[in-house]
Amino acid sequence: MSSESNVKEFLKPKPANKAMPNNISSITQSQNELINVLLVDDDLLIEIVIKKMLEDECFNVDFASSAAEALIMVSQNNYDIILMDIIMPEFTGTDAMLKIRKHIDKTTTKIIAHTFSENKYINLGFDGQLLKPVKKNVLIENIKYLLV
């Protein structure tokens, strides 16, 4: 089995008992509000690419360039999804996730590890994990899976 197919299998969302909508707009319409995403990454290129992917699907996207900035933003806003880089200056995305978990409701805010490493971040408390570089369809499907 090729490494690409291993990655695809690793990233494939687990089946849910609930029927998943065909597109993300049906989720936003059923909630009558935009899905709020906080993208946390210290790489400007990743910000531009991921933000465009999400905005194309009608997400409301905020950006934090560090874990410390993300903590401030989470204290001031409500997010449905936090897409968290792991390797960042100051402290790691895992440290930030643990701090955030102390102050938010895990059922309303899902945190996804977004990294180059294949470590098992779900075992550390993340709700999901995506490998960089992520393809748009993989990103959207994983977010849909966590929101349904």
PyMOL commands that place a pseudoatom at each C-alpha (Angstrom):
pseudoatom trace, name=CA, resn=MET, resi=1, chain=A, elem=C, hetatm=0, pos=[0.000, 0.000, 0.000]
pseudoatom trace, name=CA, resn=SER, resi=2, chain=A, elem=C, hetatm=0, pos=[1.410, 3.398, -0.961]
pseudoatom trace, name=CA, resn=SER, resi=3, chain=A, elem=C, hetatm=0, pos=[2.076, 6.099, 1.611]
pseudoatom trace, name=CA, resn=GLU, resi=4, chain=A, elem=C, hetatm=0, pos=[-0.526, 8.304, -0.119]
pseudoatom trace, name=CA, resn=SER, resi=5, chain=A, elem=C, hetatm=0, pos=[-3.249, 5.673, 0.338]
pseudoatom trace, name=CA, resn=ASN, resi=6, chain=A, elem=C, hetatm=0, pos=[-2.138, 5.208, 3.967]
pseudoatom trace, name=CA, resn=VAL, resi=7, chain=A, elem=C, hetatm=0, pos=[-2.546, 8.948, 4.521]
pseudoatom trace, name=CA, resn=LYS, resi=8, chain=A, elem=C, hetatm=0, pos=[-5.972, 8.931, 2.844]
pseudoatom trace, name=CA, resn=GLU, resi=9, chain=A, elem=C, hetatm=0, pos=[-7.104, 6.042, 5.029]
pseudoatom trace, name=CA, resn=PHE, resi=10, chain=A, elem=C, hetatm=0, pos=[-5.686, 7.749, 8.132]
pseudoatom trace, name=CA, resn=LEU, resi=11, chain=A, elem=C, hetatm=0, pos=[-7.544, 10.973, 7.314]
pseudoatom trace, name=CA, resn=LYS, resi=12, chain=A, elem=C, hetatm=0, pos=[-10.822, 9.315, 6.347]
pseudoatom trace, name=CA, resn=PRO, resi=13, chain=A, elem=C, hetatm=0, pos=[-13.573, 10.348, 8.779]
pseudoatom trace, name=CA, resn=LYS, resi=14, chain=A, elem=C, hetatm=0, pos=[-15.078, 7.580, 10.860]
pseudoatom trace, name=CA, resn=PRO, resi=15, chain=A, elem=C, hetatm=0, pos=[-18.675, 6.767, 9.903]
pseudoatom trace, name=CA, resn=ALA, resi=16, chain=A, elem=C, hetatm=0, pos=[-21.270, 8.491, 12.026]
pseudoatom trace, name=CA, resn=ASN, resi=17, chain=A, elem=C, hetatm=0, pos=[-24.731, 7.261, 12.914]
pseudoatom trace, name=CA, resn=LYS, resi=18, chain=A, elem=C, hetatm=0, pos=[-26.164, 10.552, 11.672]
pseudoatom trace, name=CA, resn=ALA, resi=19, chain=A, elem=C, hetatm=0, pos=[-26.615, 11.215, 7.975]
pseudoatom trace, name=CA, resn=MET, resi=20, chain=A, elem=C, hetatm=0, pos=[-24.094, 13.753, 6.744]
pseudoatom trace, name=CA, resn=PRO, resi=21, chain=A, elem=C, hetatm=0, pos=[-25.288, 16.588, 4.527]
pseudoatom trace, name=CA, resn=ASN, resi=22, chain=A, elem=C, hetatm=0, pos=[-23.979, 16.629, 0.956]
pseudoatom trace, name=CA, resn=ASN, resi=23, chain=A, elem=C, hetatm=0, pos=[-22.470, 20.059, 1.337]
pseudoatom trace, name=CA, resn=ILE, resi=24, chain=A, elem=C, hetatm=0, pos=[-21.492, 22.378, 4.122]
pseudoatom trace, name=CA, resn=SER, resi=25, chain=A, elem=C, hetatm=0, pos=[-24.044, 25.019, 3.114]
pseudoatom trace, name=CA, resn=SER, resi=26, chain=A, elem=C, hetatm=0, pos=[-26.826, 22.705, 4.270]
pseudoatom trace, name=CA, resn=ILE, resi=27, chain=A, elem=C, hetatm=0, pos=[-25.223, 22.701, 7.714]
pseudoatom trace, name=CA, resn=THR, resi=28, chain=A, elem=C, hetatm=0, pos=[-25.018, 26.492, 7.814]
pseudoatom trace, name=CA, resn=GLN, resi=29, chain=A, elem=C, hetatm=0, pos=[-28.585, 26.849, 6.546]
pseudoatom trace, name=CA, resn=SER, resi=30, chain=A, elem=C, hetatm=0, pos=[-29.973, 24.436, 9.129]
pseudoatom trace, name=CA, resn=GLN, resi=31, chain=A, elem=C, hetatm=0, pos=[-28.289, 26.409, 11.902]
pseudoatom trace, name=CA, resn=ASN, resi=32, chain=A, elem=C, hetatm=0, pos=[-29.285, 29.757, 10.322]
pseudoatom trace, name=CA, resn=GLU, resi=33, chain=A, elem=C, hetatm=0, pos=[-25.834, 31.097, 11.080]
pseudoatom trace, name=CA, resn=LEU, resi=34, chain=A, elem=C, hetatm=0, pos=[-22.308, 30.898, 9.776]
pseudoatom trace, name=CA, resn=ILE, resi=35, chain=A, elem=C, hetatm=0, pos=[-19.892, 28.337, 11.112]
pseudoatom trace, name=CA, resn=ASN, resi=36, chain=A, elem=C, hetatm=0, pos=[-17.141, 30.155, 12.987]
pseudoatom trace, name=CA, resn=VAL, resi=37, chain=A, elem=C, hetatm=0, pos=[-13.633, 28.816, 12.499]
pseudoatom trace, name=CA, resn=LEU, resi=38, chain=A, elem=C, hetatm=0, pos=[-10.429, 29.918, 14.182]
pseudoatom trace, name=CA, resn=LEU, resi=39, chain=A, elem=C, hetatm=0, pos=[-7.390, 29.070, 12.078]
pseudoatom trace, name=CA, resn=VAL, resi=40, chain=A, elem=C, hetatm=0, pos=[-4.217, 29.050, 14.192]
pseudoatom trace, name=CA, resn=ASP, resi=41, chain=A, elem=C, hetatm=0, pos=[-0.910, 28.866, 12.310]
pseudoatom trace, name=CA, resn=ASP, resi=42, chain=A, elem=C, hetatm=0, pos=[2.339, 30.820, 12.236]
pseudoatom trace, name=CA, resn=ASP, resi=43, chain=A, elem=C, hetatm=0, pos=[2.729, 30.333, 8.449]
pseudoatom trace, name=CA, resn=LEU, resi=44, chain=A, elem=C, hetatm=0, pos=[1.200, 33.155, 6.386]
pseudoatom trace, name=CA, resn=LEU, resi=45, chain=A, elem=C, hetatm=0, pos=[0.926, 30.984, 3.257]
pseudoatom trace, name=CA, resn=ILE, resi=46, chain=A, elem=C, hetatm=0, pos=[-1.129, 28.397, 5.140]
pseudoatom trace, name=CA, resn=GLU, resi=47, chain=A, elem=C, hetatm=0, pos=[-3.358, 31.186, 6.432]
pseudoatom trace, name=CA, resn=ILE, resi=48, chain=A, elem=C, hetatm=0, pos=[-4.037, 32.408, 2.902]
pseudoatom trace, name=CA, resn=VAL, resi=49, chain=A, elem=C, hetatm=0, pos=[-4.687, 28.953, 1.404]
pseudoatom trace, name=CA, resn=ILE, resi=50, chain=A, elem=C, hetatm=0, pos=[-6.808, 27.472, 4.203]
pseudoatom trace, name=CA, resn=LYS, resi=51, chain=A, elem=C, hetatm=0, pos=[-8.739, 30.699, 4.759]
pseudoatom trace, name=CA, resn=LYS, resi=52, chain=A, elem=C, hetatm=0, pos=[-9.641, 30.780, 1.042]
pseudoatom trace, name=CA, resn=MET, resi=53, chain=A, elem=C, hetatm=0, pos=[-10.746, 27.128, 1.129]
pseudoatom trace, name=CA, resn=LEU, resi=54, chain=A, elem=C, hetatm=0, pos=[-13.004, 27.775, 4.103]
pseudoatom trace, name=CA, resn=GLU, resi=55, chain=A, elem=C, hetatm=0, pos=[-14.398, 31.097, 2.894]
pseudoatom trace, name=CA, resn=ASP, resi=56, chain=A, elem=C, hetatm=0, pos=[-15.294, 29.457, -0.440]
pseudoatom trace, name=CA, resn=GLU, resi=57, chain=A, elem=C, hetatm=0, pos=[-17.557, 27.170, 1.611]
pseudoatom trace, name=CA, resn=CYS, resi=58, chain=A, elem=C, hetatm=0, pos=[-19.165, 30.142, 3.447]
pseudoatom trace, name=CA, resn=PHE, resi=59, chain=A, elem=C, hetatm=0, pos=[-17.338, 29.750, 6.751]
pseudoatom trace, name=CA, resn=ASN, resi=60, chain=A, elem=C, hetatm=0, pos=[-16.589, 32.767, 8.915]
pseudoatom trace, name=CA, resn=VAL, resi=61, chain=A, elem=C, hetatm=0, pos=[-12.804, 32.533, 9.444]
pseudoatom trace, name=CA, resn=ASP, resi=62, chain=A, elem=C, hetatm=0, pos=[-10.653, 34.300, 12.025]
pseudoatom trace, name=CA, resn=PHE, resi=63, chain=A, elem=C, hetatm=0, pos=[-6.891, 33.891, 12.084]
pseudoatom trace, name=CA, resn=ALA, resi=64, chain=A, elem=C, hetatm=0, pos=[-4.375, 33.745, 14.927]
pseudoatom trace, name=CA, resn=SER, resi=65, chain=A, elem=C, hetatm=0, pos=[-0.649, 33.642, 14.144]
pseudoatom trace, name=CA, resn=SER, resi=66, chain=A, elem=C, hetatm=0, pos=[0.344, 32.148, 17.513]
pseudoatom trace, name=CA, resn=ALA, resi=67, chain=A, elem=C, hetatm=0, pos=[-1.039, 29.968, 20.284]
pseudoatom trace, name=CA, resn=ALA, resi=68, chain=A, elem=C, hetatm=0, pos=[-1.037, 32.960, 22.649]
pseudoatom trace, name=CA, resn=GLU, resi=69, chain=A, elem=C, hetatm=0, pos=[-3.091, 35.007, 20.192]
pseudoatom trace, name=CA, resn=ALA, resi=70, chain=A, elem=C, hetatm=0, pos=[-5.486, 32.054, 19.810]
pseudoatom trace, name=CA, resn=LEU, resi=71, chain=A, elem=C, hetatm=0, pos=[-6.062, 31.959, 23.582]
pseudoatom trace, name=CA, resn=ILE, resi=72, chain=A, elem=C, hetatm=0, pos=[-7.004, 35.635, 23.562]
pseudoatom trace, name=CA, resn=MET, resi=73, chain=A, elem=C, hetatm=0, pos=[-9.344, 35.176, 20.603]
pseudoatom trace, name=CA, resn=VAL, resi=74, chain=A, elem=C, hetatm=0, pos=[-11.048, 32.156, 22.178]
pseudoatom trace, name=CA, resn=SER, resi=75, chain=A, elem=C, hetatm=0, pos=[-11.652, 34.178, 25.337]
pseudoatom trace, name=CA, resn=GLN, resi=76, chain=A, elem=C, hetatm=0, pos=[-13.409, 36.874, 23.285]
pseudoatom trace, name=CA, resn=ASN, resi=77, chain=A, elem=C, hetatm=0, pos=[-15.292, 34.833, 20.633]
pseudoatom trace, name=CA, resn=ASN, resi=78, chain=A, elem=C, hetatm=0, pos=[-17.204, 31.597, 20.201]
pseudoatom trace, name=CA, resn=TYR, resi=79, chain=A, elem=C, hetatm=0, pos=[-15.858, 29.138, 17.633]
pseudoatom trace, name=CA, resn=ASP, resi=80, chain=A, elem=C, hetatm=0, pos=[-17.381, 25.959, 16.251]
pseudoatom trace, name=CA, resn=ILE, resi=81, chain=A, elem=C, hetatm=0, pos=[-14.024, 24.698, 14.932]
pseudoatom trace, name=CA, resn=ILE, resi=82, chain=A, elem=C, hetatm=0, pos=[-10.433, 25.524, 15.838]
pseudoatom trace, name=CA, resn=LEU, resi=83, chain=A, elem=C, hetatm=0, pos=[-7.858, 24.358, 13.294]
pseudoatom trace, name=CA, resn=MET, resi=84, chain=A, elem=C, hetatm=0, pos=[-4.652, 24.307, 15.366]
pseudoatom trace, name=CA, resn=ASP, resi=85, chain=A, elem=C, hetatm=0, pos=[-1.092, 24.119, 14.089]
pseudoatom trace, name=CA, resn=ILE, resi=86, chain=A, elem=C, hetatm=0, pos=[1.113, 22.094, 16.460]
pseudoatom trace, name=CA, resn=ILE, resi=87, chain=A, elem=C, hetatm=0, pos=[4.607, 23.560, 16.038]
pseudoatom trace, name=CA, resn=MET, resi=88, chain=A, elem=C, hetatm=0, pos=[4.508, 27.276, 16.845]
pseudoatom trace, name=CA, resn=PRO, resi=89, chain=A, elem=C, hetatm=0, pos=[6.606, 29.835, 18.691]
pseudoatom trace, name=CA, resn=GLU, resi=90, chain=A, elem=C, hetatm=0, pos=[5.930, 30.510, 22.394]
pseudoatom trace, name=CA, resn=PHE, resi=91, chain=A, elem=C, hetatm=0, pos=[4.157, 27.212, 23.064]
pseudoatom trace, name=CA, resn=THR, resi=92, chain=A, elem=C, hetatm=0, pos=[2.753, 24.301, 21.083]
pseudoatom trace, name=CA, resn=GLY, resi=93, chain=A, elem=C, hetatm=0, pos=[-0.691, 23.801, 19.656]
pseudoatom trace, name=CA, resn=THR, resi=94, chain=A, elem=C, hetatm=0, pos=[-1.118, 20.872, 22.040]
pseudoatom trace, name=CA, resn=ASP, resi=95, chain=A, elem=C, hetatm=0, pos=[-0.417, 23.166, 25.013]
pseudoatom trace, name=CA, resn=ALA, resi=96, chain=A, elem=C, hetatm=0, pos=[-2.886, 25.705, 23.597]
pseudoatom trace, name=CA, resn=MET, resi=97, chain=A, elem=C, hetatm=0, pos=[-5.540, 23.009, 23.089]
pseudoatom trace, name=CA, resn=LEU, resi=98, chain=A, elem=C, hetatm=0, pos=[-5.186, 21.877, 26.714]
pseudoatom trace, name=CA, resn=LYS, resi=99, chain=A, elem=C, hetatm=0, pos=[-5.540, 25.469, 27.971]
pseudoatom trace, name=CA, resn=ILE, resi=100, chain=A, elem=C, hetatm=0, pos=[-8.537, 26.095, 25.702]
pseudoatom trace, name=CA, resn=ARG, resi=101, chain=A, elem=C, hetatm=0, pos=[-10.221, 22.869, 26.866]
pseudoatom trace, name=CA, resn=LYS, resi=102, chain=A, elem=C, hetatm=0, pos=[-10.219, 24.218, 30.434]
pseudoatom trace, name=CA, resn=HIS, resi=103, chain=A, elem=C, hetatm=0, pos=[-12.342, 27.206, 29.390]
pseudoatom trace, name=CA, resn=ILE, resi=104, chain=A, elem=C, hetatm=0, pos=[-14.722, 26.022, 26.663]
pseudoatom trace, name=CA, resn=ASP, resi=105, chain=A, elem=C, hetatm=0, pos=[-17.430, 23.428, 26.233]
pseudoatom trace, name=CA, resn=LYS, resi=106, chain=A, elem=C, hetatm=0, pos=[-15.958, 20.479, 24.342]
pseudoatom trace, name=CA, resn=THR, resi=107, chain=A, elem=C, hetatm=0, pos=[-19.355, 19.688, 22.844]
pseudoatom trace, name=CA, resn=THR, resi=108, chain=A, elem=C, hetatm=0, pos=[-19.688, 23.072, 21.136]
pseudoatom trace, name=CA, resn=THR, resi=109, chain=A, elem=C, hetatm=0, pos=[-16.087, 23.731, 20.020]
pseudoatom trace, name=CA, resn=LYS, resi=110, chain=A, elem=C, hetatm=0, pos=[-14.107, 21.081, 18.162]
pseudoatom trace, name=CA, resn=ILE, resi=111, chain=A, elem=C, hetatm=0, pos=[-10.317, 21.369, 17.913]
pseudoatom trace, name=CA, resn=ILE, resi=112, chain=A, elem=C, hetatm=0, pos=[-8.475, 19.790, 14.986]
pseudoatom trace, name=CA, resn=ALA, resi=113, chain=A, elem=C, hetatm=0, pos=[-4.695, 19.291, 15.007]
pseudoatom trace, name=CA, resn=HIS, resi=114, chain=A, elem=C, hetatm=0, pos=[-3.208, 20.516, 11.704]
pseudoatom trace, name=CA, resn=THR, resi=115, chain=A, elem=C, hetatm=0, pos=[0.368, 19.309, 11.354]
pseudoatom trace, name=CA, resn=PHE, resi=116, chain=A, elem=C, hetatm=0, pos=[3.041, 17.603, 9.266]
pseudoatom trace, name=CA, resn=SER, resi=117, chain=A, elem=C, hetatm=0, pos=[3.453, 14.857, 11.882]
pseudoatom trace, name=CA, resn=GLU, resi=118, chain=A, elem=C, hetatm=0, pos=[1.470, 11.617, 11.958]
pseudoatom trace, name=CA, resn=ASN, resi=119, chain=A, elem=C, hetatm=0, pos=[1.390, 11.470, 15.779]
pseudoatom trace, name=CA, resn=LYS, resi=120, chain=A, elem=C, hetatm=0, pos=[-1.897, 10.423, 17.349]
pseudoatom trace, name=CA, resn=TYR, resi=121, chain=A, elem=C, hetatm=0, pos=[-3.089, 13.854, 18.444]
pseudoatom trace, name=CA, resn=ILE, resi=122, chain=A, elem=C, hetatm=0, pos=[-6.612, 12.572, 19.064]
pseudoatom trace, name=CA, resn=ASN, resi=123, chain=A, elem=C, hetatm=0, pos=[-5.177, 10.601, 21.994]
pseudoatom trace, name=CA, resn=LEU, resi=124, chain=A, elem=C, hetatm=0, pos=[-3.946, 13.916, 23.430]
pseudoatom trace, name=CA, resn=GLY, resi=125, chain=A, elem=C, hetatm=0, pos=[-7.415, 15.510, 23.408]
pseudoatom trace, name=CA, resn=PHE, resi=126, chain=A, elem=C, hetatm=0, pos=[-7.932, 16.827, 19.885]
pseudoatom trace, name=CA, resn=ASP, resi=127, chain=A, elem=C, hetatm=0, pos=[-11.235, 16.044, 18.170]
pseudoatom trace, name=CA, resn=GLY, resi=128, chain=A, elem=C, hetatm=0, pos=[-9.561, 15.412, 14.823]
pseudoatom trace, name=CA, resn=GLN, resi=129, chain=A, elem=C, hetatm=0, pos=[-6.264, 15.524, 12.974]
pseudoatom trace, name=CA, resn=LEU, resi=130, chain=A, elem=C, hetatm=0, pos=[-5.325, 16.677, 9.476]
pseudoatom trace, name=CA, resn=LEU, resi=131, chain=A, elem=C, hetatm=0, pos=[-1.951, 16.311, 7.821]
pseudoatom trace, name=CA, resn=LYS, resi=132, chain=A, elem=C, hetatm=0, pos=[-0.381, 19.234, 5.954]
pseudoatom trace, name=CA, resn=PRO, resi=133, chain=A, elem=C, hetatm=0, pos=[-0.792, 19.969, 3.146]
pseudoatom trace, name=CA, resn=VAL, resi=134, chain=A, elem=C, hetatm=0, pos=[-4.507, 19.275, 3.390]
pseudoatom trace, name=CA, resn=LYS, resi=135, chain=A, elem=C, hetatm=0, pos=[-6.745, 19.103, 0.345]
pseudoatom trace, name=CA, resn=LYS, resi=136, chain=A, elem=C, hetatm=0, pos=[-9.925, 21.123, 0.361]
pseudoatom trace, name=CA, resn=ASN, resi=137, chain=A, elem=C, hetatm=0, pos=[-12.269, 18.130, 0.172]
pseudoatom trace, name=CA, resn=VAL, resi=138, chain=A, elem=C, hetatm=0, pos=[-10.499, 16.400, 3.077]
pseudoatom trace, name=CA, resn=LEU, resi=139, chain=A, elem=C, hetatm=0, pos=[-10.658, 19.580, 5.174]
pseudoatom trace, name=CA, resn=ILE, resi=140, chain=A, elem=C, hetatm=0, pos=[-14.357, 20.149, 4.496]
pseudoatom trace, name=CA, resn=GLU, resi=141, chain=A, elem=C, hetatm=0, pos=[-15.339, 16.498, 5.015]
pseudoatom trace, name=CA, resn=ASN, resi=142, chain=A, elem=C, hetatm=0, pos=[-13.553, 16.384, 8.377]
pseudoatom trace, name=CA, resn=ILE, resi=143, chain=A, elem=C, hetatm=0, pos=[-15.239, 19.585, 9.525]
pseudoatom trace, name=CA, resn=LYS, resi=144, chain=A, elem=C, hetatm=0, pos=[-18.651, 18.253, 8.392]
pseudoatom trace, name=CA, resn=TYR, resi=145, chain=A, elem=C, hetatm=0, pos=[-18.015, 15.046, 10.295]
pseudoatom trace, name=CA, resn=LEU, resi=146, chain=A, elem=C, hetatm=0, pos=[-17.260, 16.925, 13.517]
pseudoatom trace, name=CA, resn=LEU, resi=147, chain=A, elem=C, hetatm=0, pos=[-20.213, 19.315, 13.214]
pseudoatom trace, name=CA, resn=VAL, resi=148, chain=A, elem=C, hetatm=0, pos=[-22.916, 16.734, 12.556]
for i in range(1, 148): cmd.bond("trace and resi %d" % i, "trace and resi %d" % (i + 1))
show_as sticks, trace
zoom trace
